[in-house]
Amino acid sequence: MRIDLSRLISVPAVVDLSFIDDLVSNLKGITCPIPPTPPTPPTPPASGIGEELLEFLGSRVIISTPAGPVIGILSVVNTDYAVVTSETSIFLVPFNNMLGLSSQD
């Protein structure tokens, strides 16, 4: 069977969708405020090595690890790891992998 669509003027609606216009009109102006997300407080460093590392926060350091030295700026001291950033990398160094620390400043 072949249908000639060139002579088709309109397609009768099977479902009345006029309720959508009414729905949209009723929803205009309704706002739903989203409460701001509270800031996450920083995790305090663990006692011991974490407290000692805080003295070097923002300083250029060399941290000795079993995998080799990590060199860069000590940017974060967390409960069980430190973050060292270099010009091209970010290193997360767990405290239990630290063999030694020296400052380059």
C-alpha positions as CSV (number, residue, x, y, z in Angstrom):
1,M,0.0,0.0,0.0
2,R,1.3,3.4,-0.9
3,I,0.2,6.8,0.6
4,D,0.5,10.0,-1.3
5,L,1.7,12.5,1.4
6,S,1.7,15.4,-1.0
7,R,-2.1,15.7,-0.8
8,L,-2.1,15.5,3.0
9,I,-3.4,18.7,4.5
10,S,-3.5,17.9,8.2
11,V,-3.4,15.0,10.6
12,P,-6.2,14.8,13.1
13,A,-5.1,14.8,16.7
14,V,-5.6,11.5,18.5
15,V,-5.0,13.1,21.9
16,D,-6.0,16.5,23.0
17,L,-2.8,18.2,24.2
18,S,-4.3,21.6,25.0
19,F,-3.9,20.9,28.7
20,I,-0.2,21.5,28.3
21,D,-0.7,25.2,27.6
22,D,-2.8,25.5,30.7
23,L,-0.2,23.7,32.8
24,V,2.6,25.9,31.5
25,S,0.6,29.0,32.2
26,N,-0.1,27.8,35.8
27,L,3.6,27.1,36.4
28,K,4.9,30.4,35.2
29,G,6.4,32.4,38.1
30,I,6.7,29.5,40.4
31,T,10.2,29.2,41.8
32,C,11.8,26.6,44.0
33,P,14.7,28.0,45.9
34,I,17.7,25.7,46.2
35,P,19.4,26.1,49.6
36,P,23.1,26.8,49.4
37,T,25.5,24.0,50.1
38,P,27.3,24.5,53.4
39,P,31.0,24.6,53.1
40,T,32.8,21.4,54.1
41,P,35.1,22.2,57.0
42,P,38.7,21.1,56.4
43,T,39.7,17.9,58.1
44,P,42.2,18.6,60.8
45,P,45.5,16.8,60.5
46,A,46.4,13.8,62.6
47,S,48.6,14.4,65.5
48,G,52.3,13.6,65.1
49,I,53.5,13.9,61.6
50,G,50.5,15.9,60.5
51,E,51.2,18.6,63.0
52,E,54.9,18.7,62.0
53,L,54.0,19.0,58.3
54,L,51.8,22.0,59.0
55,E,55.0,24.0,59.7
56,F,56.0,23.4,56.0
57,L,52.6,24.2,54.5
58,G,53.1,26.5,51.5
59,S,56.8,25.7,51.4
60,R,58.8,23.8,48.7
61,V,59.6,20.4,50.1
62,I,61.2,17.1,49.1
63,I,59.4,14.1,50.6
64,S,61.2,10.8,50.4
65,T,59.0,7.8,49.7
66,P,59.7,4.1,48.8
67,A,58.8,5.0,45.2
68,G,61.3,7.9,45.1
69,P,61.3,11.6,46.0
70,V,58.2,13.8,45.7
71,I,59.2,17.4,45.0
72,G,56.9,20.4,45.1
73,I,54.9,22.8,47.2
74,L,53.2,21.3,50.3
75,S,49.6,22.5,49.7
76,V,47.4,20.4,51.9
77,V,47.9,18.4,55.1
78,N,45.0,16.1,55.9
79,T,44.4,13.4,58.6
80,D,46.5,10.7,56.9
81,Y,48.0,12.2,53.8
82,A,49.7,15.3,52.4
83,V,49.2,16.9,49.0
84,V,52.3,18.2,47.1
85,T,51.8,20.2,43.9
86,S,54.5,20.7,41.3
87,E,54.3,22.6,38.0
88,T,52.8,19.6,36.2
89,S,51.5,17.2,38.8
90,I,49.6,16.8,42.0
91,F,50.8,14.1,44.5
92,L,48.9,12.6,47.3
93,V,51.4,11.2,49.7
94,P,50.1,9.0,52.5
95,F,51.8,9.5,55.9
96,N,52.7,5.8,56.1
97,N,54.7,6.1,52.8
98,M,56.8,9.1,54.0
99,L,60.4,8.2,54.8
100,G,61.7,11.7,55.3
101,L,61.1,15.4,54.6
102,S,63.3,18.3,53.8
103,S,62.4,21.9,53.0
104,Q,63.9,23.7,50.0
105,D,63.0,27.2,51.2
